[in-house]
Amino acid sequence: MMHQQDHLASEICGSERAPAVVLLHPICANRDIWRLQVPVWSAYFRVILVDLPGHGLSKPLGDAPQLTDFAAALRATLDAAGIDKVALVGVSLGSMVAQSFALAYPERTRALVLANAGAMTPPQVQTLWDERLRNYQALGAENHVRETAARWFSPSYRASAPLTVNWIEEQIRATSQAGYVGAVHAIKGMDHTSRLARIAVPTMVIAGKNDAAVKPEICAGVANAIRDARYAVLPGGHISNVECATAFTELAGGFLLQS
């Protein structure tokens, strides 16, 4: 079911004449998580940063949204900005939304970078999400912030980059419970596996070697299912565009320039 809502909060950087690239953030984050990429990429691309529904300055979609609703909200936002064909770069939830957009609107999709996400949510992972929701409601937002950061970043990275981790924790803290619950519902319903072969645009799949949330072999499965997709493994954890910022910027940006 499509949920009516305002367009997603967004901003655009770079030349109108450059190829359009949409950046899609993880759950419990917002468009700011891409600030390490924007200075470089906006020199080459027309970069569109959005806050996904219920995150940042975007309103939640309402009860029980699906990834297709997230994709439709993105399409409406692009329509309002007069932007037609785009490449999409997504991390975690952002990768899931990028997959959904590419499957629903292939004529609007030029290329994909899919990082740190699978293509379906199996029953045991759905159960994990249910447990996280219960913990959020029972133990409160601060416990949720700590648990999420611990899942995203290794103890060694948290020790070596406390200012960066705190910056991400502030984004988690700022995400409303309604936004989190809606995104969890969408994630739980994801099942793109049988349709990935329909994706015919240039695609790069990126995994994190030390990703505790989505193992590299899951990302490799996504790459194997998409025709001619490239696959790369970065040395960090789940939020690869932050923990491996320069490598991610060069790898994904270089791929998009060639696509």
Disulfide bonds with the S-S distance in Angstrom:
none
